[in-house]
Structures are given as structure tokens and as C-alpha cells.
Amino acid sequence: SCASAFWEKLTSTTVSEVMTAFSERYPSPSSEKSREEKYLRKQKMRAYRDNCGLLIDEAATLLGISKTYFVKIENGEKDPTLELALKIAKFYKTTVDELFS
């Protein structure tokens, strides 16, 4: 019957496969915004870093964090703690709002 064929197909598909297919077909507007926000953060942070004449590893060392973590923050993949956000903003002589929003 149709119901048993549907059930068999449903049980052979993992939740992950269903979610992946759904998100590919219907991308959420927030994911688009998030890519844009990541891009803007990267551009802002890189501009501030370039203005200071620093390479990524130099900035990370001066801030007391790993290069990997700094890259993730700069690329918008990770959000810094409030304490670190304040430290980065002070380091670049700007505000947290200007740098991270």
C-alpha cells in the first residue's frame, strides 16, 4: 500500500538527510543575513587590523589569543566573549558596537 511504502521510505531516511534536503531547497533568510554579517565583520576587522599594520598572528598574539580563534572571530564564525570584544575594540581604538554590529 501507499502508506507502507511511504513509511518504509521515511524510516530509511535519516533526520539529517531530511534537514539537509529541506535547508537546501528552502534556505532561511536568516542564513543569508548571517553570511552578510560575517562578510561585513570580516571587512571591518580586517580594515582595522590593516590600519594597524598587523598580520593575523601578530594581532592574535598581542590580544593574548590563538591565531585560530582570532581568525574565527574575524571571519564571523565565532563571537568573542564580552570581555574579549571590549579588549579587541580597545585595541583597535573603537567601540564594540562599531566593530561587531
N, C-alpha and C positions, 0 to 999 in steps of 0.2 A: 504494500500500500504506500501511498504518498507520505503518510505520517511516519512510517518506519524508515523509509529511505531518507527523509529529512533528518530524523533522529540519528541515524547511522552517520550521516554526513556531519551533523553538528558535533557528535561525540568524537569524531576522528579529527576535528579541527581544534587546535589549542586556542585558548583565550588570547594569547599573544598574537597568533596569526590573524585572528578576527580584529583585534585592536589595530594592528599594523595596517591591514587592508582598509579598515574604516578611516584611519587617520590619513592615509594616502589619498583616498577618494574625497574625503571631506576635511581638508586642513582647517584647523581652527584659526580664527582671526587673531587670537592672542599669540599663536606661534609666529605669525608673520610680524606682529608688533615686536615680539621678543627678538627676532632676528634684526630688526631695525634698531632696537635699543642696544643690542650687542654691538652693532656696527658703529653707532654713534658714540658709545662708550669707548670703543677701541680708538676711534678717531680723536676724541678729546684727550684721552690719557696719553696716546702716542704724541700728540701735539705738545702737551705739557712736558713729557719726557724729552722729546727732541729739543724743545726750547731750553731745557737744562743741559743739553749736550750729553745725555746719558744713554748708554746701551741698557737693554733689559736687565742683564745680570748685574750691572753697576747699580741701577735703581733698586733692585731687589736686595742687594747686599746692604745698601745704605738704609733701607727700611727694615732690615733685620728679618726678611722672609725669604723663602726659597724662590729661585727663578721660576720654577714650575708653577708655584702658587701665584706669583706675580703675573705671569703670562695669562693664567686663567682669569684673574681679576681684570686685567687689561682687556682681554678678549670678551669679557662679559659672561664667561662661563661660570664664574663663582662670584658671590657677593662677599665683600670683606666684612669683618665684624665692625661694629660701630667704632670701636677703639682704633682699629686699623684704618678705617675710612677717614677718621679725623687726622690720623698720623700722615696718611698719603696727601690729604688736602693741605695740611700744614706744610708738608714737604714741598709741594708744588705752589705754595703761597696762593691758594684759592679756597673756596668753600666746598664742603661735602656736596651741597646742593648743585653747584656748578659742575662738579666733576662726575657725579653719579646719577644725575637726573636729566 
